[in-house]
Amino acid sequence: MTGTTMDLTLAEGFGRRWTEGLFEVFLGGRAQELGKLDQLAGDGDFGNNIASALGRAQRAVAIDPPAAYRGWLTAVSRGFLGTGGTSGPLFGMFFRDLARCAGDGEPTLAELARGLDAAVATVQRYGKAEVGHKTMIDALVPAARTLHDLAPHATDAAQALSRAAEAGVEGARSTAALVARRGRASYVGEVARGVLDPGAAAAAIVLQAAVAAQSGTATDVDTGWINT
């Protein structure tokens, strides 16, 4: 997809495909696998919480399908905001800020970049986490910075999103070497070293799903890196 600086609109149906891609990958098994990571490093409820949140969102859009991007991402946000635990509200606010980045149609790449910046800032404000604390922030900050830098000059939205997602994946993978300083994993100290943070992994998958949505392959998200 082509465009000029600051007006590179994302593909028609991007919001719907992104949301449906999240349903596919997480409800198709990844939520359960992330739950197993959480059992090693936290209290074990992460997988159930993310499945509950997205299941709730899936039922909501089946009853009343949204008209555009903002409605789809808002449905995901509400699904998480209605979920317990620490991650539910944080992901809920994250998706709420992403939803707000667009008006009536699909966002431009620059709008999505600003929405991602705002979403990450919100998560940091409420979660009190920084890069290196072994949380979702380790994936989100490098991804947001990458998209922020690329968006003003990008001529290919999928490529820019892919670069951002790659930065997110690398950030998530880096958490295996860390000892958590925030969240439940901080209670177990060295026991969690060597285990990917499930929140960071989930955040990276969310970004990968955005790439697939833009490319028109919404259900094709390669998450094999979690097991390597």
N, C-alpha and C positions, 0 to 999 in steps of 0.2 A: 504494500500500500504506500502511495507516495503523497507528498505534501510539502509545504514550506515550513520554515521555522515557526514554531508555536501553534500551528493549526493542523497537525497530523492527527486527524480523527481516527479513533479505533474502529475496528470492523463492525459492521451492522450485526447486532445480536451478541456482541462481546459480553455484555453483562449476563445474559442468559446462559451462554456457553460456559462462562467462568463459574457461575453458580452450579450448573449441572455437572461440571467437571469436578468441583469440590464434593458433590454428592457421590459421584462415581468412585473417586479415589479413596475417600475416607470411609464411606459406608461400604465400600467394596472390600475392605480388609485392613487398610492402613490404620484406622482408628484403633483397632484391636492390637496391632503391632506396636503402635506408639504407647498403648496402655502397658504393654510388657516392658518397654523401656522405663516407664514411670514406676513400675513395680521394683525395678532395680535401683532407681535413683530418687523416688519420691513416695507418695502414698498410694499410688496405683490407680487413681481415679481418672486420670487424664483421658484415657481411651474412651471410657464410658461417657465422660462429659462431652467430648467432641462429637461422638456418635449421637448422643441425645440432642445436642444443639442442632446439628445438621439434619437429623431426622425430623425435628420440629420444623425447621425451615422448609424441608422438602414437602412436608404435609401442607404447610401454609401456601406454598406456591402452586401446589396441585389443586387446591380449592379455589384460589384467586390468583391466576398467573399475572405477574407484573407486566406493565406495558413497556418498560425500558430499563436501562442499566440501574438507575437509582433505586427502583423498586426491588430488583433482584438482590442487590447488595444489602438493602435495608432488611429484607427477609432473613438473610444470613445473620445480620447484626442482631435482630430480635431473637433469633434462635439461640444465639450465644448469651445474650443478656438475660434470658430466662433460664440459664443453666448455672448450677452451683459451682463451688470451687473457686480457686484463684484465676484460672485461665478463662473461665466463661465470661466474666465481666470485661477482662482485658481484650479478648478477641472480639467481644461485642462492641466495645468502643472503637476498636481498630476498624472493623467493617463499617461502623457508623460513619466514621470520618471518610473512608473510601467512598461510601455511597454519596456523601454530600459534595464530592468533587465535581459532579456533573449536573447539568440541568435536565432538560426533557429528553435528550437523546444520549448517545454514547459519548463518553468523555474524549477529549483530545489526549494525546500522550502527555502533554505538558500539564493538563489538569490532573491526570492520574498521578503524575510525579508529585504535584503539590499535595494531592490527597494522601499519598503514601507518606510524604514528609509530615503532614499533620497527624496522621494515624500513629506513626512511630513516636512523635512527640507526646501524644496523649498517653500511649502505653508507658513511656518512660516517666511521665509525670505521676501517674497513678501507681505504677509498679515499682518505681524507685530503682530501676535496674540500669546498669551501664554495660557496654561491651566488656566482656571478660567475666561477667557474673554468672555465666552458664544459664541463660534464659533465652526466650524468643528474640530478645534484643540483639543477640549475637548474629542472628540471621537477618533481622530487619534493617539494622543500621547500615551495613554495607550495601544491601540491596537498594535502599532508599537513596543513599549517596550516589550510587552508580546511575540510577535512573534520573536523579536530579541533574547530574552532569551531562548525561547523554540527550535528554529530552529536547533541549533547545536547538540542537543541531541534527537530530535524527532524521533520516529519510526513509527508514524502515522500522515501523513500530515493533514488529515481532522480534527483530534483531535486538533492538534496545531493551525490550522486556526480557529477552533471553539472557542478555548480559547481566541484567539486574538479578534475575533468578539464579544465575550461576554464582554471583557474589553471595546470594542468600544461602545457597547450598554449601559453599565453602565455609561461610560463617557458621552454619549449623554443624558441619563436620568438625569444626575446630573445637566445639564444646566437649568433645570426648576427652580432650586433654585437660579440661578445667575442673577445678573444685568449685562447686556452686557457692555463691555468696548471697543469693536471693532465692526465695521460694522454698518448697519442701525439701528439695535436694540439698539445701544448705545445712539441713539437720543431720545428714549422714556423712558429711565431710568426704574423706578419701574414698569411702565406699563407692561414691558415684563417679570417681575418676575412671575413664575408659568407657563410659556410657554416654551416648548422644543425649543431649537434652531434648525431651519429646516436644516441648513447646517450640524450640528453635527448628526442629525437624518439621513440625506442622507448618510453621510460618514459611519455611522454604518451599514446601509443597504447595502452599497457597499461591506463591509467586510462580512456580512452575505451571500451575493450572491456568494462570493468566496468560502465559506464553501460548499454551495449547489453545486457549480460547481465541486468541488473536490469529493464530495460524489456521483455525478451523478444524483442529483435531482435539476437541475438548476432552475426550476420554482417553487420550494418549499422553499420559504423564509418567515418565520414567523415574521411579523412586527407588530403584535398586541400590543407589548409593547409601541408603540407610543401613544396609546389611554388609557393607564393605568396610 
